[in-house]
Each structure stands twice: as structure tokens, then as C-alpha cells.
Amino acid sequence: MMSDKNILNIGKWVFIFSFLGGSILFFSLFSGIMTEFAVFGGLILCVFTLINAMVFFSLLTYGVLYQSKLKICLKSASMLLINIPVSFIYGCLIDY
């Protein structure tokens, strides 16, 4: 069984990895540096989304299987949900 610290670290590091990766892609597309690679950037964002979803549902499943860890799993999984409004804002800004 994982410790509470390990569960929180999973959510934190996946959040940081996908947030930084998405921000780098956003600013490179927004500034025009990567206009030739826009399709590749969209593919990378899809990969980040898939990783976030897999980790999110894995944390929820682990929390359901081990009821004593449910609260900490929900806390860790909720960190991943912060990326949703950020990516929405990025998407609205790129549309201009």
C-alpha cells in the first residue's frame, strides 16, 4: 500500500509535468515560433491529456479499492483538474 506522501506526489508531479509542457507548447504556438509544428503540438497536448486522464482514473480506482486512502486519492486527483481551466484559457487565446 502506498503512503499518503507518495499518492500526493503522483498528482503533484503529473500536474507539474503536464502544466509545464502545455505552457511551453502554448507560448511557442502563441509567439509564432512553432507555427509549422502546430499539428505536432496538438498531438503532444493530446498525449498530456491522455496521461492526465489515466492517472486521474487510476487514483480514483486506488481510492475506491483502499477506502482508507480515498480522501488522499481524491485530493491528489483534484490537483489534476486544475489543468482543465488553464488549457481552456490557452485554447481561447490561441484561437485569436
C-alpha distances in whole Angstrom, upper triangle without the diagonal:
4,7,10,12,10,10,14,15,14,16,19,19,20,22,24,24,26,28,30,30,32,34,35,36,38,40,41,42,43,45,47,45,44,46,46,43,42,41,38,37,36,35,32,32,31,28,27,27,25,22,22,22,19,17,18,17,14,13,15,13,10,11,13,11,9,12,10,9,12,15,13,12,16,17,16,17,20,21,22,24,26,27,29,32,33,33,35,37,37,39,41,43,43,45,48
4,7,8,6,7,10,11,11,13,15,16,17,19,21,21,23,25,26,27,29,30,32,33,34,36,38,39,40,42,44,42,41,43,44,40,39,38,36,34,34,32,30,29,29,26,24,24,23,20,19,20,18,15,16,16,13,11,14,13,10,11,14,12,10,13,11,9,12,13,11,11,14,15,13,15,18,18,19,22,23,25,27,29,30,30,33,35,35,36,39,40,40,42,45
4,5,5,6,9,10,11,13,14,16,17,19,20,21,23,25,26,27,29,30,32,33,35,36,38,39,40,42,44,43,41,44,45,41,40,40,37,35,35,34,31,30,30,28,25,26,25,22,21,22,20,17,17,18,15,13,15,16,12,12,15,15,12,13,11,9,12,13,10,11,14,14,12,15,18,17,19,22,23,25,27,29,29,30,33,34,35,36,39,40,40,42,45
4,5,5,6,9,10,11,12,14,16,17,18,20,22,23,24,26,27,28,30,32,33,34,36,38,38,40,42,41,40,42,44,40,39,39,36,34,34,33,30,29,29,27,24,24,24,21,19,20,19,16,16,17,15,12,14,15,12,11,15,15,12,13,10,7,10,10,6,8,11,10,9,13,15,14,16,19,20,22,24,26,27,28,30,32,32,34,36,37,38,40,43
4,5,5,6,9,10,10,12,14,15,16,18,20,21,22,24,25,26,28,30,31,32,34,36,36,38,40,39,38,40,42,38,37,37,35,33,33,32,29,28,28,26,23,24,24,20,19,21,20,16,16,18,16,13,16,18,15,14,18,18,15,16,14,11,14,13,9,11,13,11,10,13,15,14,16,19,20,21,24,26,26,27,30,31,31,33,35,36,37,39,41
4,5,5,6,9,10,10,12,14,15,16,18,20,21,22,24,25,27,28,30,31,33,34,35,37,39,37,36,39,40,36,35,35,33,31,31,29,26,26,26,23,21,22,21,18,17,18,17,13,15,16,14,11,15,16,13,13,17,17,15,16,15,11,14,14,10,10,13,12,10,13,15,14,15,19,19,20,23,26,25,26,29,30,30,32,35,35,36,38,41
4,5,5,7,9,10,11,13,15,16,17,19,20,22,23,24,26,28,29,30,32,33,34,36,38,37,35,38,39,35,34,34,31,29,29,28,25,24,24,22,19,20,19,16,14,16,14,11,11,13,11,8,11,12,10,10,14,14,12,14,13,9,10,11,7,6,10,9,7,9,12,11,13,16,17,18,21,23,23,24,27,28,28,30,32,33,34,36,39
4,5,5,6,9,10,11,12,14,16,16,18,20,21,22,24,26,27,28,30,31,32,34,36,35,34,36,38,34,33,33,31,28,28,28,25,23,24,22,19,19,19,16,14,16,16,12,12,14,13,10,13,15,13,12,16,17,15,16,15,11,12,11,7,7,10,7,5,9,10,9,11,14,14,16,19,21,21,22,25,26,26,28,30,31,32,34,37
4,5,5,6,8,10,10,12,14,15,16,18,19,21,22,24,25,27,28,30,31,32,34,33,32,34,36,32,31,31,29,27,27,26,23,22,23,20,17,18,19,15,14,16,16,12,13,16,14,12,15,17,15,15,19,19,18,19,18,14,15,15,11,11,13,11,8,11,13,10,12,15,15,16,19,21,21,22,25,26,25,28,30,30,31,34,36
4,6,5,6,8,10,11,12,14,16,16,18,20,21,23,24,26,27,28,30,32,33,32,30,33,34,30,29,29,26,24,24,23,20,19,20,17,15,16,15,12,11,13,12,8,10,12,11,9,12,14,12,13,17,17,16,18,18,14,14,15,11,10,12,11,7,9,12,10,10,14,15,15,18,20,20,20,23,25,24,26,29,29,30,32,35
4,6,5,6,9,10,11,12,14,15,16,18,20,21,22,24,26,27,28,30,31,31,29,31,33,29,28,28,26,23,23,22,19,18,18,17,13,14,14,11,9,11,11,8,8,11,11,8,11,14,13,13,16,18,17,18,18,14,14,13,10,9,10,8,5,6,8,6,6,10,11,12,14,17,16,17,20,22,21,23,26,27,27,29,32
4,6,5,6,9,10,10,12,14,15,16,18,20,21,22,24,26,26,28,30,29,28,30,32,29,28,28,26,23,23,23,20,18,19,18,14,15,16,13,11,14,14,11,11,15,14,12,15,18,16,16,20,21,20,21,20,16,17,15,12,12,12,10,7,9,10,7,8,11,11,12,15,17,16,17,20,21,21,23,25,26,26,29,31
4,5,5,6,8,10,10,12,14,15,16,18,20,21,22,24,25,27,28,27,26,29,30,26,26,26,23,21,22,21,18,17,18,16,13,14,15,12,11,14,14,11,12,16,15,13,17,19,18,18,22,23,22,23,22,19,19,18,15,14,15,14,10,11,13,10,10,13,13,13,16,18,17,17,21,22,21,23,26,26,26,29,31
4,6,5,6,8,10,10,12,14,15,16,18,20,21,22,24,26,27,26,24,27,28,24,23,23,21,18,19,18,15,14,14,12,9,11,11,8,7,10,11,8,10,13,12,12,15,17,16,17,20,21,21,23,23,19,19,18,16,14,15,13,10,10,12,9,7,11,11,10,13,16,15,15,18,20,19,20,23,24,24,26,29
4,6,5,6,8,10,10,12,14,15,16,18,20,21,22,24,26,25,23,26,27,24,23,23,21,18,18,18,15,13,15,13,10,11,13,10,8,11,12,10,10,14,14,13,16,18,18,18,21,23,23,24,23,20,19,18,16,14,14,12,10,9,10,7,5,9,8,7,11,13,12,12,15,17,16,18,21,21,21,24,26
4,6,5,6,8,10,10,12,14,15,16,18,20,20,22,24,23,22,25,26,23,22,23,21,18,19,19,15,14,16,15,11,13,15,12,11,15,16,13,14,18,18,16,19,22,21,22,25,26,26,27,26,22,22,21,18,17,17,15,12,13,13,10,9,12,11,9,13,15,12,13,17,17,16,19,21,21,21,24,26
4,6,5,6,8,10,11,12,14,16,17,18,20,21,23,21,20,23,24,20,20,20,18,15,16,16,12,12,14,12,9,11,13,10,10,14,14,12,14,17,17,17,20,22,21,22,25,27,26,28,28,24,24,23,20,19,19,18,14,14,15,12,11,14,13,11,14,16,14,14,17,18,16,18,22,21,21,24,26
4,6,5,6,8,10,10,12,14,15,16,18,20,21,20,18,21,22,19,18,18,16,13,13,13,10,8,11,9,6,8,10,8,8,11,13,12,13,16,17,17,19,21,21,22,25,26,27,28,28,24,24,23,21,19,19,18,15,14,14,11,9,11,11,8,11,13,11,10,14,15,13,15,18,18,18,21,23
4,6,5,6,9,10,10,12,14,15,16,18,20,19,18,20,22,19,18,19,17,14,14,15,12,10,13,13,9,11,13,12,10,14,16,14,15,18,19,19,21,23,24,24,27,28,28,29,29,25,25,24,21,20,19,18,15,15,14,11,9,11,9,7,10,11,8,9,12,13,11,14,16,16,16,19,21
4,5,5,6,9,10,11,12,14,15,16,18,17,16,19,21,18,17,19,17,13,15,16,12,11,14,14,10,13,16,14,13,17,18,17,18,21,22,21,24,26,26,27,30,31,31,32,32,28,27,26,24,22,22,21,18,18,18,14,13,15,13,10,14,15,11,11,15,15,13,15,18,17,17,20,22
4,5,5,6,9,10,11,12,14,16,17,15,14,17,18,15,14,15,13,10,12,12,9,8,11,11,8,11,13,12,12,16,17,16,18,21,21,21,24,26,26,27,30,31,32,33,33,29,28,28,25,24,24,22,19,19,19,16,14,16,14,11,14,15,12,11,15,15,12,14,18,17,16,19,21
4,5,5,6,9,10,10,12,14,15,15,13,15,17,14,13,14,12,9,10,11,8,6,10,10,8,10,13,13,12,15,17,17,17,20,22,22,24,26,27,27,30,32,32,33,33,30,29,28,26,24,23,22,20,18,18,15,13,14,13,9,11,12,9,8,11,12,9,11,14,13,12,16,18
4,5,5,6,8,10,10,12,14,14,13,15,18,15,14,16,15,11,12,14,12,10,14,14,12,13,17,16,15,18,20,20,20,23,25,24,26,29,29,30,32,34,34,35,35,31,30,29,27,26,25,23,21,20,19,17,15,16,13,10,13,13,9,9,12,11,8,11,14,12,12,15,17
4,5,5,6,9,10,11,12,11,11,13,15,13,13,15,13,10,12,14,11,11,14,14,12,15,18,17,17,20,22,21,22,25,26,26,28,31,31,32,35,36,36,37,37,34,33,32,30,28,28,26,24,23,23,20,18,19,17,14,16,16,13,12,15,14,11,13,16,14,13,17,18
4,6,5,6,8,10,11,10,8,11,13,10,9,11,10,6,9,11,8,8,12,13,11,13,16,16,16,19,21,21,22,25,26,27,28,31,31,32,35,36,37,38,38,35,34,33,31,29,28,27,25,23,23,21,18,19,17,14,15,16,13,11,14,14,10,11,14,13,11,14,16
4,5,5,6,8,10,10,9,11,14,12,10,13,12,9,10,13,11,10,13,15,13,14,18,18,17,20,22,22,23,26,27,27,29,31,32,33,35,37,38,38,39,35,34,33,31,29,28,27,25,24,23,20,18,18,16,13,14,14,11,9,11,10,7,8,11,9,8,11,13
4,5,5,6,8,9,9,11,14,13,12,15,14,11,13,16,14,13,17,18,16,18,21,21,20,23,26,25,26,29,30,30,32,34,35,36,38,40,40,41,41,37,36,35,33,32,31,29,27,26,25,22,21,21,19,16,17,16,13,12,14,12,9,11,13,10,9,13,14
4,6,5,6,5,5,8,11,10,9,13,12,9,12,15,13,13,17,17,16,18,21,21,22,24,26,26,27,30,31,32,33,36,36,37,40,41,42,43,43,39,38,38,35,34,33,32,29,28,28,25,23,23,21,18,19,19,16,14,17,15,12,13,15,13,11,14,15
4,6,5,6,5,6,9,8,7,11,11,8,10,13,12,12,15,17,16,18,21,21,22,24,26,27,27,30,31,32,33,36,37,38,40,41,42,43,44,40,39,38,36,34,33,32,30,28,28,25,23,23,21,18,19,18,15,13,15,14,10,11,13,10,8,11,12
4,5,8,8,9,12,12,10,14,15,12,13,16,16,14,18,20,18,20,23,24,23,25,28,28,28,31,33,33,34,37,38,39,41,43,43,44,44,41,39,38,36,35,34,32,30,29,28,26,24,23,21,18,19,18,15,13,14,12,9,10,11,8,6,9,9
4,6,8,9,12,13,12,16,16,13,16,19,18,17,21,22,21,23,26,26,26,28,31,31,31,34,36,36,37,40,41,41,44,45,46,47,47,43,42,41,39,37,36,35,33,32,31,28,26,26,24,21,22,21,18,17,18,16,13,14,15,11,10,13,12
4,6,5,9,10,10,14,14,12,15,17,17,17,20,22,21,23,26,26,27,29,31,32,32,35,36,37,39,41,42,43,45,47,47,48,49,45,44,43,41,39,38,37,35,33,33,30,28,28,26,23,23,23,20,18,19,18,14,15,16,13,10,13,12
4,6,8,9,10,13,13,12,15,17,16,17,20,21,21,23,25,26,26,29,31,31,32,35,36,36,38,40,41,42,44,46,47,48,48,44,43,43,40,39,38,37,34,33,33,30,28,28,27,23,24,24,21,19,21,20,16,17,18,16,13,16,16
4,5,5,6,10,9,8,11,13,13,14,17,18,18,20,22,23,24,26,28,29,30,32,33,34,36,38,39,40,42,44,45,46,46,43,42,41,39,37,36,35,33,31,31,29,26,27,25,22,23,23,20,18,20,19,15,15,18,15,12,15,16
4,5,5,9,10,9,11,14,14,15,17,19,20,21,23,24,25,27,29,30,31,33,35,36,37,39,40,42,43,45,46,47,48,44,43,43,41,39,38,37,35,33,33,31,28,28,27,23,23,23,21,18,20,19,15,15,17,15,11,13,14
4,6,8,9,10,12,13,14,16,18,19,20,22,24,25,26,28,29,31,32,34,35,37,38,40,41,43,44,46,47,48,49,46,44,44,42,40,39,39,36,34,34,32,30,30,29,25,26,26,24,21,22,22,19,18,20,18,15,16,17
4,6,5,6,9,10,11,12,14,15,17,18,20,21,23,24,26,27,29,30,32,33,35,36,37,39,41,42,43,45,46,42,41,41,39,36,36,36,33,31,31,29,26,27,26,22,23,24,21,18,20,21,17,16,19,18,14,16,18
4,5,5,6,9,10,11,12,14,15,16,18,20,21,23,24,26,27,29,30,32,33,35,36,37,39,41,42,43,44,41,39,39,37,35,34,34,31,29,29,27,24,25,24,20,20,21,19,16,17,17,14,13,15,15,11,12,15
4,5,5,6,9,10,11,13,14,15,17,19,20,21,23,25,26,27,29,30,32,33,35,36,38,39,41,42,43,40,38,39,37,34,33,34,31,29,29,28,24,24,24,21,20,22,20,16,18,19,16,14,17,17,13,14,17
4,5,5,6,9,10,11,13,14,15,17,19,20,21,23,24,26,27,29,30,32,33,35,36,37,39,40,42,38,37,37,35,33,32,32,29,27,28,26,23,24,24,20,20,22,20,17,19,20,16,15,19,18,15,17,19
4,5,5,6,9,10,11,12,14,15,17,18,20,21,22,24,26,27,29,30,32,33,35,36,37,39,40,36,35,35,33,30,30,30,27,25,25,23,20,21,20,17,17,19,16,13,15,16,13,12,16,15,12,14,17
4,5,5,6,9,10,10,12,14,15,16,18,20,21,23,24,26,27,28,30,32,33,34,36,37,38,35,33,34,32,29,29,29,26,24,24,23,19,19,19,16,15,17,15,12,14,15,12,11,14,15,12,13,16
4,5,5,6,9,10,11,12,14,15,17,19,20,21,22,24,26,27,28,30,32,33,34,36,37,34,33,33,31,28,28,28,26,23,24,23,19,20,21,17,17,19,18,14,16,18,15,14,18,18,15,17,20
4,5,5,6,9,10,11,12,14,15,17,18,20,21,23,24,26,27,29,30,31,33,34,35,32,31,31,29,26,26,26,23,21,22,20,17,18,18,15,16,18,16,13,16,18,15,14,18,18,16,18,21
4,5,5,6,9,10,11,12,14,15,16,18,20,21,23,24,26,27,29,30,31,33,34,30,29,29,27,24,24,24,21,19,19,18,14,15,15,12,12,14,13,9,12,14,11,11,15,15,13,15,19
4,5,5,6,9,10,10,12,14,15,16,18,20,21,22,24,26,27,28,30,31,33,29,28,28,27,24,23,24,21,19,19,19,15,15,16,13,13,16,15,11,14,16,14,13,17,18,16,17,21
4,5,5,6,9,10,11,12,14,15,16,18,20,21,22,24,26,27,28,30,31,28,27,27,26,22,23,23,20,18,19,18,14,16,17,14,14,18,16,14,16,19,16,16,20,21,19,20,24
4,5,5,6,9,10,11,12,14,15,16,18,20,21,22,24,26,27,28,29,26,24,25,23,20,20,20,17,15,16,15,11,13,14,10,12,15,13,11,14,16,14,15,18,19,18,20,23
4,5,5,6,9,10,10,12,14,15,16,18,20,21,23,24,26,27,28,25,23,23,22,19,18,19,16,14,15,14,10,11,12,9,9,13,13,10,12,15,14,14,17,19,18,19,23
4,5,5,6,9,10,11,12,14,15,16,18,20,21,22,24,26,27,24,22,23,22,19,19,20,17,14,16,16,12,13,15,13,13,16,16,14,16,19,18,17,21,22,21,22,26
4,5,5,6,8,10,10,12,14,15,16,18,20,21,22,24,25,22,21,22,20,17,17,18,15,12,15,14,10,13,14,12,13,17,16,15,17,20,19,19,22,24,22,24,28
4,6,5,6,9,10,11,12,14,15,16,18,20,21,22,23,20,18,19,17,14,14,15,12,9,11,10,7,9,11,9,10,14,14,12,15,18,17,17,21,22,22,23,27
4,6,5,6,8,10,11,12,14,15,16,18,20,21,23,19,18,19,18,14,14,15,13,10,12,12,9,10,13,11,11,15,16,14,16,19,19,19,22,24,23,24,28
4,5,5,6,9,10,10,12,14,15,16,18,20,21,18,17,19,17,14,14,16,13,11,13,14,11,13,16,14,15,19,19,17,20,23,22,22,25,27,26,28,31
4,6,5,6,9,10,10,12,14,15,16,18,19,15,15,16,14,11,12,13,10,8,11,11,9,11,14,13,14,18,18,17,20,23,22,23,26,27,27,29,32
4,5,5,6,9,10,11,13,14,16,16,18,14,13,14,13,9,9,11,8,5,8,9,7,9,12,12,12,16,17,16,18,21,21,22,24,26,26,28,31
4,5,5,6,8,10,10,12,14,15,17,14,12,14,14,10,10,13,11,8,11,13,11,12,15,15,15,19,20,19,21,24,24,24,27,29,29,30,33
4,5,5,6,9,10,10,12,14,16,13,12,14,13,9,11,13,11,9,13,14,12,14,17,17,18,21,22,22,24,26,26,27,29,31,31,33,36
4,5,5,6,9,10,10,12,13,10,9,11,9,6,7,10,8,6,10,11,11,13,15,16,17,21,21,21,23,26,26,27,29,31,31,33,36
4,5,5,6,9,10,10,12,10,8,10,10,6,7,10,9,7,10,12,12,13,16,17,17,21,22,22,23,26,27,27,30,32,32,33,36
4,5,5,6,9,10,13,11,9,12,12,9,10,13,12,11,14,16,15,16,20,20,21,24,25,25,26,29,30,30,32,35,35,36,39
4,5,5,6,8,10,8,8,11,10,7,10,13,11,11,14,16,16,17,20,21,22,25,26,26,28,31,31,32,34,36,36,38,41
4,5,5,6,8,5,4,7,8,5,7,10,10,10,13,15,15,17,19,21,22,25,26,26,28,30,31,32,34,36,37,38,41
4,6,5,9,8,6,10,11,9,10,13,14,13,15,18,18,18,22,23,23,26,28,28,29,32,33,33,36,38,38,39,42
4,6,9,9,8,12,13,11,13,16,16,15,18,20,20,21,24,26,26,29,31,31,32,35,36,36,38,40,41,42,45
4,5,6,7,10,11,10,12,15,15,15,18,20,20,22,24,26,27,30,31,31,33,35,36,37,39,41,42,43,46
4,5,5,8,10,10,11,14,15,15,17,19,20,21,24,26,27,29,31,32,33,35,36,37,39,41,42,43,46
4,6,8,9,10,12,13,14,15,17,19,21,22,24,27,28,30,31,32,34,36,37,38,40,42,43,44,47
4,6,6,6,9,10,11,12,14,16,17,19,21,23,24,27,28,29,31,33,34,35,37,38,39,41,44
4,6,5,6,9,10,10,12,14,16,17,19,21,22,24,26,27,28,30,32,33,34,36,37,39,42
4,5,5,6,9,10,11,13,15,16,18,20,21,23,25,26,27,29,30,32,33,35,36,38,40
4,5,5,6,9,10,11,13,15,16,19,20,22,23,25,26,28,29,31,33,34,35,37,39
4,5,5,6,8,10,11,13,15,17,18,21,22,23,25,27,27,29,31,32,33,35,38
4,5,5,6,9,10,11,13,15,16,18,20,21,22,24,26,27,29,30,31,33,36
4,6,5,7,9,10,12,14,16,18,19,20,22,23,25,26,28,29,31,32,35
4,5,5,7,10,11,13,15,17,18,19,21,23,23,25,27,28,29,31,34
4,5,5,7,10,11,12,15,16,17,19,21,22,23,25,26,27,29,32
4,5,5,7,10,11,13,14,15,17,19,20,21,23,25,26,27,30
4,5,6,8,10,12,12,14,16,17,18,20,22,23,24,26,29
4,5,6,8,11,11,12,14,16,16,18,20,21,22,24,27
4,5,6,8,10,10,12,14,15,16,18,20,21,22,25
4,6,6,7,9,11,12,13,15,16,18,19,21,23
4,6,5,6,9,10,10,12,14,15,16,18,21
4,5,5,6,9,10,11,12,14,15,17,19
4,5,5,6,9,10,11,12,14,15,18
4,5,5,6,9,10,11,12,14,16
4,5,5,6,9,10,10,12,15
4,5,5,6,9,10,11,13
4,5,5,6,9,10,12
4,5,5,6,9,11
4,5,5,6,9
4,6,5,7
4,5,6
4,5
4
